[in-house]
Amino acid sequence: MHCLIVDDDPLICDLLQHFCSKVDYISQVTTTNSGFESVNLISQNHFDLILLDYDLPDISGKEILPLIQGRTAVIMITANKEFALESYNYDQIIDYLAKPIEFARFFKGVQKAKNLTESSTSQDDKHLFIKDGNQWTKVNLDQVLYIKSAGNYVELIFEHKKVLTLMTLKELEQKLPTHFQRVHRSCIVNVHSIDTISSSDLVIGQEEISISSSYEKELMKKISLLN
């Protein structure tokens, strides 16, 4: 699991990072003391779990919540013990930690996040929120034909439209379900959308896409598994 810790108190961040180090299935931890910086991190990375301070001074945890993708679990950190009731108003929040934070209570919340991650359904994998200009757009990944790199942007190609978003192909690749496969340094395809395929290229609709030799084996393996 990749965990993001957001709290303006460096001591709380250090404590939570220490707690995370004791949990085997938390493989990566990112910390920030800034709410605004957390917004950038959330837009550029996929996190399985976010430990979010509700009372950040620059931007509130409540304002950050709508920017968090549906499959990401959120544990809210608060000094207000009455927050437990309010937390039920937010779909992303699976638990809350009241300060001072104890490891046993922390571990209980993290275990909920682990169970949520493991029980994600295929329906969840069909949708992703993409930042399109100044708004977040929900896209149905089954309708994406292929995705290509365009400098600092990636372009999602649908049958009748294109969506351009500011992120790298590598960042997006980490969020895609198993029926997407990179076939070239600058292109990922929806395997279900492929019309024809050879050793050097494939065709999706009217588009001919080259297959790099370094990705050919993985592509054919995935096609075999998905058929």
Stockholm file with secondary structure:
# STOCKHOLM 1.0

chainA/1-227         MHCLIVDDDPLICDLLQHFCSKVDYISQVTTTNSGFESVNLISQNHFDLILLDYDLPDISGKEILPLIQGRTAVIMITANKEFALESYNYDQIIDYLAKPIEFARFFKGVQKAKNLTESSTSQDDKHLFIKDGNQWTKVNLDQVLYIKSAGNYVELIFEHKKVLTLMTLKELEQKLPTHFQRVHRSCIVNVHSIDTISSSDLVIGQEEISISSSYEKELMKKISLLN
#=GR chainA/1-227 SS CEEEEECSCHHHHHHHHHHHHTCTTCCEEEEESCHHHHHHHHHHSCCSEEEEETTCSSSCHHHHGGGSCTTSEEEEEESCTTHHHHGGGCTTEEEEEESSCCHHHHHHHHHHHHHHHHTCCTTGGGEEEEEETTEEEEEEGGGCCEEEEETTEEEEECSSCEEEEESCHHHHHTTSCTTEEEEETTEEEEGGGCCEECSSEEEETTEEEECCHHHHHHHHHHHHHHC
#=GC SS_cons         CEEEEECSCHHHHHHHHHHHHTCTTCCEEEEESCHHHHHHHHHHSCCSEEEEETTCSSSCHHHHGGGSCTTSEEEEEESCTTHHHHGGGCTTEEEEEESSCCHHHHHHHHHHHHHHHHTCCTTGGGEEEEEETTEEEEEEGGGCCEEEEETTEEEEECSSCEEEEESCHHHHHTTSCTTEEEEETTEEEEGGGCCEECSSEEEETTEEEECCHHHHHHHHHHHHHHC
//
